[in-house]
Amino acid sequence: MTYTFDILGISPVISFFNQQQVIADRPSPSGVEYLATNKCTLDAFLESVETVSTQAEWNLDRVVETVIEFWMNNPDSIWYWKERLEDAGDRNLLVGRVAEMDSLRHTFESLFQE
């Protein structure tokens, strides 16, 4: 499987929690997981990877490699989001998305069909 990781933005803690509850109520895993942390560090995102659904049968070592590759190849983006998180204050989280590529493609295609 091929995975992707990206930082999506800043979210209030309660909004992220509510969205995660909606996702958890879905009948089957989507192959797309949203991660959040209150620090913009590689270690913080790697810790959050450990919380991804085990139902997806992902290769967690490969997911970790994908997050590390993103971190090494996107220093400008990381710096930008670190600054935005600091500007947003304590009650906000930095949100990222890790996904299996085929599942993410399917998710995007379904948006066009709606």
N, C-alpha and C positions, 0 to 999 in steps of 0.2 A: 504494500500500500504506500501511496505517496501522500504526504501531509503538507499543510500550509499553516503558517502562523502570521497574524498581523495584529497590530494595536489599532483598536477601533475608536477609542475616545474616552471621555470622562463621563461618569454617571454618579448620581447620588446613590448612597448605599442602599436606601430603601427601594429605589427604582430597580437596581440590579437584582436585589433579593426577590422582588415581585416578579420580574421577568424570568428568573430561574425557576420560580414556582410554576409559572405557566408552562415552561419547557418541560419540567419534571412530570407534569400531568399528561403529556402526550403519550400515546400508546406504545411507541417503539423509538429506539434511539435514532437520531437523525444523522449521526456521523459528523455533527458540528457541535462543538462545545465552546462556551464562553467562560473566560477566566477573568478574575478581578483581583487586584491587589491595591493596597494603600501606599505602596512604594514602587517607584519606577526603577527596579533593579532586575537583573537577570535571575538572581537567586530567588526573588519573590515570585517571578513567573514560573520558575522551575518547581517551586513548592506548590504552586496552584495547579500545575500539570498533574500532580499526584491525585488531584480530586476529580479528574475526568472520569466519565462513566466507564466502568469495566464491562458493561454490556456490549460495547462497541467492538470488543476484541481487538483493540488497537495494539500495535507494537509500541509500548511506551518508551522504549529506548530510542526508537526512530522519531517519536514525537519530541522527545527532549532534544535530540540532534537538530530537529527543524527549528525549535525555539532558539537554540544556540546559534545556528546559522543566520537566522533573522537578526539576532542581536549583533553579531559580528559584521554583517553586511549593511546595516542601516543606522549608523551612529547619528546622523542628522535627525532622523525621525525619532529616535529614542530621546535625544536631547530636547526636541520640540515637546514631546509628550511629558517629559519630566518637568519642564517649565510649566506646562498647562496644569498638571496635577498640583504643583505647588501653588499656583494661582487660585485653583479651585477650593482649596481648604481641606480641613480634616474630615468632613462628612461626605467625601467623594472618593471614588475608586477609579483606577485606570483599568479599562476593559480591553481584553484581547480575545481573539478568536483562534482556536486551533481546530482544524478540520481535515478530514480525509478528502482528497481532491475530488473524487467522483461524487461524493455526497454534497460537497459545496457546489459543484457544477449543477447537480440536480436541484438543489435549493434555489439557485439563481434562475434556472430555467422555469421552475414552478412559479416564480414571481411574474414572469412574462405571460404565463398562461392564465393567471387570475384576472 
